[in-house]
Amino acid sequence: MKEIDLHKISEATDTDIDAFITQANIRLAVQGESTELDLDAAFELSLILSGDTTYLNHKHIAVDTKLDYDDTAKRLVVAPSVLDLEGSTFQAEGILDLADYPFIDLQVAGTKPNFDMLIAFAPDDLIPTLSSYDNQGEVFFEAKVVGSLSDGALKQIDAKFGCTQGMIKNNQTTRSLEDLAFNGYLRTGSPATLENMAFGLQNFRAKPETGQFEGDLTVENFASPDIDLQIRSAFDLNFLVDFFQLEGLSDLSGSVNMTMNFHDIIDLDENE
């Protein structure tokens, strides 16, 4: 198939899905209770919910996968597959159990010698700004998603990501951050609930042209976030203005040295 536009509007769920298939090669084989599907496709996907664009807005996606469905067991096996999102490549495999109690067990992983993998997940309006910076670094991402598909409950997620030997450079001002590194995680815990969710960004460090930046962040209990943040930094004000190209600020001089320890629990119900 080539240059096919698929458009689906659902008034019941107020969703609008548009997929423009650049090309797709499909092989279908049926043997008894087993159905195999080989799919190699490239397409552009947009999803609109309640009249508003979502993260999936004109996203370029390519997929090369093999699916095997057993009608007796009501199980779909996703063989090791390749997913390309805006130029960043991920490997995925797993199982969808579609019997009496639908269940998913999916693993996704990817590596990249720059930050394109993280930029691919950014909102559309931020991508041009982020892409204007030159970047490099050994970036990795791996995640496992497990849980029921029938009860609407939060799935159990265990995701890890990080970077070593990173560098970000503003191509217009030639200002750069060197020696960028961090390790992060996102997990829902067991059972998977907002109360058990946790996010961490650990051993974050970067070296401006003059000075340093180090930090650690943990967020626990997403129902009532418990935030623990430590920052240790020293940098030149003029570097900050040039690196971020802050409009309205110029001819700044001086340096900032800051050590901050922040710990607070946010009551979301009270804020409402």
The 8 nearest C-alpha neighbors of each residue, nearest first, counted from 0:
[[1, 23, 22, 24, 2, 3, 20, 21],
 [0, 2, 22, 21, 3, 20, 23, 24],
 [1, 3, 21, 20, 22, 4, 19, 0],
 [4, 2, 20, 1, 19, 5, 21, 0],
 [3, 5, 19, 18, 20, 6, 2, 17],
 [6, 4, 18, 17, 19, 3, 7, 20],
 [5, 7, 17, 16, 18, 4, 8, 15],
 [8, 6, 16, 15, 17, 9, 5, 14],
 [7, 9, 15, 14, 16, 10, 6, 13],
 [10, 8, 14, 11, 13, 12, 15, 7],
 [9, 11, 13, 12, 8, 14, 15, 49],
 [10, 12, 9, 13, 14, 8, 49, 15],
 [11, 13, 14, 10, 9, 49, 48, 8],
 [14, 12, 10, 49, 9, 11, 48, 15],
 [15, 13, 48, 9, 12, 47, 8, 49],
 [14, 16, 8, 47, 46, 7, 9, 48],
 [17, 15, 46, 7, 6, 45, 8, 47],
 [16, 18, 6, 45, 5, 44, 7, 46],
 [19, 17, 44, 5, 43, 4, 20, 45],
 [18, 20, 4, 43, 42, 3, 5, 21],
 [21, 19, 42, 3, 2, 22, 41, 18],
 [22, 20, 2, 42, 1, 41, 19, 3],
 [23, 21, 1, 20, 0, 41, 40, 2],
 [24, 22, 40, 0, 39, 41, 25, 1],
 [23, 25, 39, 38, 40, 0, 22, 26],
 [24, 26, 38, 37, 23, 27, 39, 36],
 [27, 25, 37, 36, 28, 38, 24, 35],
 [26, 28, 36, 35, 25, 37, 29, 34],
 [29, 27, 35, 34, 30, 36, 26, 33],
 [30, 28, 34, 33, 35, 31, 27, 32],
 [31, 29, 33, 32, 34, 28, 35, 69],
 [30, 32, 33, 29, 34, 70, 69, 71],
 [31, 33, 70, 69, 30, 71, 34, 29],
 [34, 32, 69, 30, 31, 68, 29, 70],
 [33, 35, 29, 68, 67, 28, 30, 69],
 [36, 34, 67, 28, 66, 27, 68, 29],
 [35, 37, 27, 66, 65, 26, 38, 67],
 [38, 36, 65, 26, 25, 64, 66, 27],
 [37, 39, 25, 64, 63, 24, 40, 65],
 [40, 38, 63, 24, 23, 62, 64, 25],
 [39, 41, 23, 62, 61, 22, 38, 24],
 [42, 40, 61, 22, 21, 60, 20, 23],
 [41, 43, 20, 21, 19, 60, 59, 61],
 [44, 42, 59, 19, 58, 18, 57, 60],
 [43, 45, 18, 58, 57, 17, 55, 42],
 [46, 44, 56, 57, 55, 17, 16, 18],
 [45, 47, 16, 55, 15, 53, 56, 52],
 [46, 48, 52, 15, 51, 14, 53, 50],
 [49, 47, 14, 50, 51, 13, 52, 15],
 [50, 48, 13, 51, 14, 47, 12, 15],
 [49, 51, 48, 47, 52, 13, 14, 15],
 [52, 50, 48, 47, 49, 53, 46, 14],
 [51, 53, 47, 56, 46, 48, 50, 54],
 [52, 54, 55, 47, 46, 56, 51, 48],
 [53, 55, 56, 122, 52, 123, 121, 46],
 [56, 54, 45, 53, 46, 58, 44, 57],
 [55, 57, 45, 58, 54, 53, 46, 52],
 [58, 56, 45, 44, 43, 59, 55, 123],
 [57, 59, 44, 56, 43, 55, 60, 85],
 [60, 58, 43, 85, 42, 84, 57, 44],
 [61, 59, 84, 42, 83, 41, 43, 58],
 [62, 60, 41, 83, 40, 82, 42, 84],
 [61, 63, 82, 40, 39, 81, 64, 83],
 [64, 62, 39, 81, 38, 80, 40, 82],
 [65, 63, 80, 38, 37, 62, 81, 39],
 [64, 66, 37, 78, 36, 77, 38, 67],
 [65, 67, 77, 36, 35, 76, 78, 37],
 [66, 68, 35, 76, 75, 34, 36, 69],
 [69, 67, 75, 34, 33, 74, 70, 76],
 [70, 68, 33, 74, 71, 73, 72, 32],
 [69, 71, 73, 32, 72, 68, 33, 74],
 [72, 70, 73, 69, 32, 74, 33, 68],
 [71, 73, 74, 69, 70, 98, 96, 97],
 [74, 72, 70, 98, 97, 71, 69, 96],
 [73, 75, 96, 72, 69, 97, 68, 95],
 [74, 76, 68, 95, 67, 94, 96, 69],
 [77, 75, 94, 67, 66, 78, 93, 68],
 [78, 76, 66, 93, 92, 94, 65, 75],
 [77, 79, 92, 65, 80, 76, 66, 64],
 [80, 78, 92, 91, 77, 90, 81, 64],
 [79, 81, 64, 91, 90, 63, 78, 92],
 [80, 82, 90, 63, 62, 89, 91, 64],
 [81, 83, 62, 89, 88, 61, 90, 84],
 [82, 84, 88, 61, 87, 60, 86, 89],
 [85, 83, 60, 87, 86, 59, 88, 119],
 [84, 86, 59, 119, 87, 60, 83, 58],
 [87, 85, 84, 83, 88, 115, 119, 116],
 [86, 88, 116, 84, 83, 85, 115, 89],
 [87, 89, 83, 82, 109, 84, 86, 81],
 [90, 88, 109, 82, 108, 81, 83, 91],
 [89, 91, 81, 108, 80, 107, 109, 82],
 [92, 90, 107, 80, 106, 79, 81, 89],
 [93, 91, 79, 77, 78, 106, 105, 80],
 [92, 94, 105, 77, 104, 106, 76, 78],
 [93, 95, 76, 104, 75, 103, 77, 105],
 [96, 94, 103, 75, 102, 74, 97, 76],
 [95, 97, 74, 102, 101, 98, 75, 103],
 [96, 98, 101, 73, 74, 95, 102, 99],
 [99, 97, 73, 100, 101, 96, 72, 74],
 [100, 98, 101, 97, 96, 73, 149, 102],
 [99, 101, 98, 102, 149, 97, 147, 96],
 [102, 100, 97, 148, 96, 98, 149, 147],
 [101, 103, 147, 96, 148, 146, 95, 100],
 [104, 102, 95, 145, 146, 94, 105, 96],
 [103, 105, 145, 94, 93, 144, 95, 146],
 [104, 106, 93, 144, 143, 92, 103, 94],
 [107, 105, 143, 91, 92, 142, 93, 144],
 [106, 108, 91, 142, 141, 90, 143, 89],
 [109, 107, 141, 90, 140, 89, 142, 91],
 [108, 110, 89, 140, 139, 90, 88, 141],
 [111, 109, 139, 138, 140, 112, 108, 137],
 [110, 112, 138, 113, 137, 139, 116, 109],
 [113, 111, 137, 136, 135, 138, 110, 114],
 [114, 112, 135, 136, 111, 115, 134, 137],
 [113, 115, 116, 117, 118, 135, 134, 138],
 [116, 114, 118, 117, 113, 119, 87, 111],
 [115, 117, 87, 119, 114, 118, 111, 120],
 [118, 116, 119, 114, 115, 120, 121, 138],
 [119, 117, 115, 121, 120, 116, 114, 126],
 [118, 120, 116, 117, 121, 85, 115, 84],
 [119, 121, 118, 117, 122, 116, 54, 84],
 [122, 120, 118, 119, 126, 123, 125, 117],
 [123, 121, 125, 124, 54, 126, 120, 119],
 [122, 124, 126, 125, 121, 56, 54, 127],
 [123, 125, 122, 126, 127, 128, 121, 129],
 [126, 124, 128, 123, 122, 127, 129, 121],
 [125, 127, 129, 123, 128, 124, 130, 121],
 [128, 126, 130, 129, 125, 131, 124, 123],
 [129, 127, 131, 126, 130, 125, 132, 124],
 [128, 130, 126, 131, 127, 132, 125, 118],
 [131, 129, 127, 132, 128, 126, 133, 118],
 [130, 132, 128, 129, 127, 133, 170, 169],
 [133, 131, 169, 130, 168, 129, 170, 134],
 [134, 132, 168, 167, 170, 169, 131, 135],
 [135, 133, 167, 166, 113, 168, 132, 114],
 [134, 136, 113, 166, 165, 112, 114, 167],
 [137, 135, 165, 113, 164, 112, 138, 163],
 [136, 138, 112, 163, 162, 111, 113, 164],
 [139, 137, 162, 111, 110, 161, 136, 112],
 [140, 138, 110, 160, 161, 109, 111, 162],
 [139, 141, 160, 109, 108, 159, 110, 161],
 [142, 140, 108, 159, 107, 158, 109, 160],
 [143, 141, 158, 107, 157, 106, 159, 108],
 [142, 144, 106, 157, 105, 156, 158, 107],
 [145, 143, 156, 105, 155, 104, 106, 154],
 [146, 144, 104, 155, 103, 154, 105, 156],
 [145, 147, 154, 103, 102, 155, 148, 144],
 [146, 148, 102, 149, 101, 103, 150, 154],
 [149, 147, 101, 102, 150, 151, 146, 103],
 [148, 150, 147, 101, 151, 100, 102, 152],
 [151, 149, 152, 148, 147, 153, 101, 100],
 [150, 152, 149, 148, 153, 147, 154, 146],
 [153, 151, 150, 154, 147, 148, 191, 149],
 [152, 154, 191, 192, 155, 151, 146, 193],
 [153, 155, 146, 145, 156, 191, 152, 144],
 [154, 156, 145, 191, 187, 144, 146, 153],
 [157, 155, 144, 186, 187, 143, 154, 158],
 [156, 158, 186, 143, 142, 185, 144, 155],
 [159, 157, 142, 185, 184, 141, 186, 156],
 [160, 158, 184, 141, 183, 140, 142, 185],
 [161, 159, 140, 183, 139, 182, 184, 141],
 [160, 162, 182, 181, 139, 183, 138, 140],
 [161, 163, 138, 180, 137, 181, 136, 139],
 [164, 162, 180, 137, 165, 136, 179, 138],
 [165, 163, 136, 178, 179, 180, 137, 166],
 [166, 164, 136, 179, 163, 135, 178, 180],
 [165, 167, 177, 135, 134, 176, 179, 178],
 [168, 166, 134, 176, 175, 133, 132, 135],
 [169, 167, 175, 133, 132, 174, 170, 173],
 [168, 170, 132, 173, 174, 171, 172, 242],
 [171, 169, 173, 172, 132, 168, 133, 131],
 [170, 172, 169, 173, 174, 131, 132, 168],
 [171, 173, 174, 169, 170, 241, 242, 244],
 [174, 172, 170, 169, 171, 168, 175, 242],
 [175, 173, 172, 242, 169, 168, 241, 238],
 [176, 174, 168, 167, 169, 173, 177, 207],
 [175, 177, 207, 167, 206, 166, 205, 168],
 [176, 178, 166, 206, 179, 205, 207, 175],
 [179, 177, 164, 205, 165, 206, 166, 180],
 [178, 180, 165, 205, 177, 204, 166, 164],
 [181, 179, 163, 162, 204, 203, 165, 164],
 [180, 182, 203, 161, 202, 162, 201, 204],
 [183, 181, 161, 201, 200, 160, 202, 162],
 [182, 184, 200, 160, 199, 161, 159, 201],
 [183, 185, 159, 199, 158, 198, 160, 186],
 [186, 184, 198, 158, 197, 157, 159, 199],
 [185, 187, 157, 156, 197, 196, 188, 158],
 [188, 186, 196, 191, 156, 155, 195, 192],
 [187, 189, 195, 191, 186, 190, 196, 155],
 [190, 188, 191, 187, 155, 195, 192, 196],
 [189, 191, 188, 192, 155, 195, 187, 154],
 [192, 190, 189, 187, 155, 188, 153, 154],
 [193, 191, 195, 194, 190, 187, 153, 196],
 [194, 192, 221, 196, 222, 195, 220, 191],
 [193, 195, 220, 192, 222, 221, 196, 223],
 [194, 196, 188, 192, 193, 220, 187, 191],
 [197, 195, 187, 193, 220, 186, 194, 221],
 [196, 198, 219, 186, 218, 185, 220, 187],
 [199, 197, 185, 218, 184, 217, 219, 186],
 [198, 200, 217, 183, 184, 216, 201, 218],
 [201, 199, 183, 216, 215, 182, 217, 203],
 [200, 202, 215, 182, 203, 181, 183, 199],
 [201, 203, 181, 215, 204, 214, 182, 200],
 [204, 202, 181, 214, 201, 213, 180, 215],
 [203, 205, 213, 212, 180, 179, 202, 214],
 [206, 204, 179, 212, 178, 177, 211, 176],
 [205, 207, 211, 177, 176, 178, 212, 210],
 [208, 206, 176, 209, 210, 211, 177, 205],
 [207, 209, 206, 210, 175, 176, 174, 177],
 [210, 208, 207, 234, 235, 211, 206, 233],
 [209, 211, 234, 233, 207, 206, 208, 235],
 [210, 212, 206, 233, 232, 207, 205, 234],
 [213, 211, 232, 205, 204, 231, 206, 233],
 [214, 212, 204, 231, 203, 230, 232, 205],
 [213, 215, 230, 203, 229, 231, 202, 204],
 [214, 216, 201, 229, 228, 200, 202, 203],
 [215, 217, 228, 200, 199, 227, 201, 229],
 [218, 216, 199, 227, 198, 226, 200, 219],
 [217, 219, 226, 198, 225, 197, 224, 199],
 [218, 220, 197, 225, 224, 221, 196, 198],
 [221, 219, 194, 224, 196, 222, 195, 223],
 [220, 222, 224, 193, 223, 194, 196, 219],
 [223, 221, 193, 194, 220, 224, 267, 266],
 [222, 224, 266, 221, 220, 265, 267, 225],
 [225, 223, 221, 220, 265, 264, 219, 226],
 [224, 226, 264, 219, 218, 263, 220, 223],
 [227, 225, 218, 263, 262, 217, 224, 264],
 [226, 228, 262, 217, 261, 216, 218, 225],
 [229, 227, 216, 261, 215, 260, 262, 226],
 [228, 230, 260, 215, 214, 259, 261, 216],
 [231, 229, 214, 259, 258, 213, 232, 228],
 [232, 230, 258, 213, 257, 212, 214, 259],
 [233, 231, 212, 257, 211, 256, 213, 230],
 [232, 234, 256, 210, 211, 255, 257, 212],
 [235, 233, 210, 255, 254, 209, 211, 236],
 [234, 236, 254, 238, 237, 253, 255, 209],
 [237, 235, 239, 238, 254, 252, 253, 251],
 [236, 238, 240, 251, 239, 235, 252, 241],
 [239, 237, 241, 235, 236, 240, 242, 174],
 [238, 240, 236, 242, 237, 241, 243, 235],
 [241, 239, 245, 237, 244, 238, 243, 242],
 [242, 240, 244, 238, 239, 243, 172, 237],
 [241, 243, 239, 174, 244, 240, 238, 169],
 [242, 244, 245, 241, 240, 239, 169, 238],
 [245, 243, 241, 240, 242, 246, 172, 239],
 [246, 244, 240, 243, 248, 247, 241, 242],
 [245, 247, 248, 244, 249, 240, 243, 241],
 [246, 248, 245, 249, 244, 240, 250, 251],
 [249, 247, 246, 245, 240, 250, 251, 244],
 [250, 248, 251, 247, 240, 237, 246, 245],
 [251, 249, 252, 237, 248, 240, 236, 253],
 [252, 250, 237, 249, 236, 253, 248, 240],
 [253, 251, 237, 236, 250, 254, 235, 249],
 [252, 254, 236, 235, 251, 255, 237, 234],
 [253, 255, 235, 236, 234, 256, 252, 233],
 [254, 256, 233, 234, 235, 257, 236, 253],
 [257, 255, 233, 232, 254, 234, 258, 231],
 [258, 256, 232, 231, 259, 255, 233, 230],
 [257, 259, 231, 230, 232, 260, 256, 229],
 [260, 258, 230, 229, 261, 257, 231, 228],
 [259, 261, 229, 228, 230, 262, 258, 227],
 [262, 260, 228, 227, 259, 229, 263, 226],
 [261, 263, 227, 226, 228, 260, 264, 225],
 [264, 262, 226, 225, 265, 261, 227, 224],
 [263, 265, 225, 224, 226, 266, 223, 262],
 [266, 264, 224, 223, 267, 263, 225, 226],
 [267, 265, 223, 269, 268, 270, 264, 224],
 [266, 268, 270, 269, 265, 223, 271, 222],
 [269, 267, 271, 270, 266, 223, 265, 222],
 [268, 270, 266, 271, 267, 265, 223, 264],
 [271, 269, 267, 268, 266, 265, 223, 264],
 [270, 268, 269, 267, 266, 265, 223, 222]]
